Amino acid sequence: MTQGEYADASWANEQKSKRWQYWNALHAVRSEYKEAVGDNVGMTGPTLPHWVEQKYGIKMGLDGQGNYTQDYEVVNPKRFMLFQIKYFK
């Protein structure tokens, strides 16, 4: 391997680690969402992506079929910082 290949592998590993950190944080925030919304999940309450955007300032990525993707957009940096402190481990 050349030095460039090591740099590419390092970058890929870092991206993979960040992606898993995000997925684990979403998994952890689901319990808080269910407690906050209660029995209104999927009926009159907000959906998880809308709730996360309002509470933590993250616009979750969705594909054309409504599945979550690894992409997200920070719409409120202060709230996102709270999300990171609370859930990124």
Secondary structure as a PSIPRED ss2 file (coil, helix, strand):
# PSIPRED VFORMAT (PSIPRED V4.0)

   1 M C   1.000  0.000  0.000
   2 T C   1.000  0.000  0.000
   3 Q H   0.000  1.000  0.000
   4 G H   0.000  1.000  0.000
   5 E H   0.000  1.000  0.000
   6 Y H   0.000  1.000  0.000
   7 A H   0.000  1.000  0.000
   8 D H   0.000  1.000  0.000
   9 A H   0.000  1.000  0.000
  10 S H   0.000  1.000  0.000
  11 W H   0.000  1.000  0.000
  12 A H   0.000  1.000  0.000
  13 N H   0.000  1.000  0.000
  14 E H   0.000  1.000  0.000
  15 Q H   0.000  1.000  0.000
  16 K H   0.000  1.000  0.000
  17 S H   0.000  1.000  0.000
  18 K H   0.000  1.000  0.000
  19 R H   0.000  1.000  0.000
  20 W H   0.000  1.000  0.000
  21 Q H   0.000  1.000  0.000
  22 Y H   0.000  1.000  0.000
  23 W H   0.000  1.000  0.000
  24 N H   0.000  1.000  0.000
  25 A H   0.000  1.000  0.000
  26 L H   0.000  1.000  0.000
  27 H H   0.000  1.000  0.000
  28 A H   0.000  1.000  0.000
  29 V H   0.000  1.000  0.000
  30 R H   0.000  1.000  0.000
  31 S H   0.000  1.000  0.000
  32 E H   0.000  1.000  0.000
  33 Y H   0.000  1.000  0.000
  34 K H   0.000  1.000  0.000
  35 E H   0.000  1.000  0.000
  36 A H   0.000  1.000  0.000
  37 V H   0.000  1.000  0.000
  38 G H   0.000  1.000  0.000
  39 D H   0.000  1.000  0.000
  40 N H   0.000  1.000  0.000
  41 V C   1.000  0.000  0.000
  42 G C   1.000  0.000  0.000
  43 M C   1.000  0.000  0.000
  44 T C   1.000  0.000  0.000
  45 G C   1.000  0.000  0.000
  46 P C   1.000  0.000  0.000
  47 T C   1.000  0.000  0.000
  48 L H   0.000  1.000  0.000
  49 P H   0.000  1.000  0.000
  50 H H   0.000  1.000  0.000
  51 W H   0.000  1.000  0.000
  52 V H   0.000  1.000  0.000
  53 E H   0.000  1.000  0.000
  54 Q H   0.000  1.000  0.000
  55 K H   0.000  1.000  0.000
  56 Y H   0.000  1.000  0.000
  57 G C   1.000  0.000  0.000
  58 I E   0.000  0.000  1.000
  59 K E   0.000  0.000  1.000
  60 M E   0.000  0.000  1.000
  61 G E   0.000  0.000  1.000
  62 L E   0.000  0.000  1.000
  63 D C   1.000  0.000  0.000
  64 G C   1.000  0.000  0.000
  65 Q C   1.000  0.000  0.000
  66 G C   1.000  0.000  0.000
  67 N C   1.000  0.000  0.000
  68 Y E   0.000  0.000  1.000
  69 T E   0.000  0.000  1.000
  70 Q E   0.000  0.000  1.000
  71 D E   0.000  0.000  1.000
  72 Y E   0.000  0.000  1.000
  73 E E   0.000  0.000  1.000
  74 V E   0.000  0.000  1.000
  75 V C   1.000  0.000  0.000
  76 N C   1.000  0.000  0.000
  77 P H   0.000  1.000  0.000
  78 K H   0.000  1.000  0.000
  79 R H   0.000  1.000  0.000
  80 F H   0.000  1.000  0.000
  81 M H   0.000  1.000  0.000
  82 L H   0.000  1.000  0.000
  83 F H   0.000  1.000  0.000
  84 Q H   0.000  1.000  0.000
  85 I H   0.000  1.000  0.000
  86 K H   0.000  1.000  0.000
  87 Y H   0.000  1.000  0.000
  88 F C   1.000  0.000  0.000
  89 K C   1.000  0.000  0.000
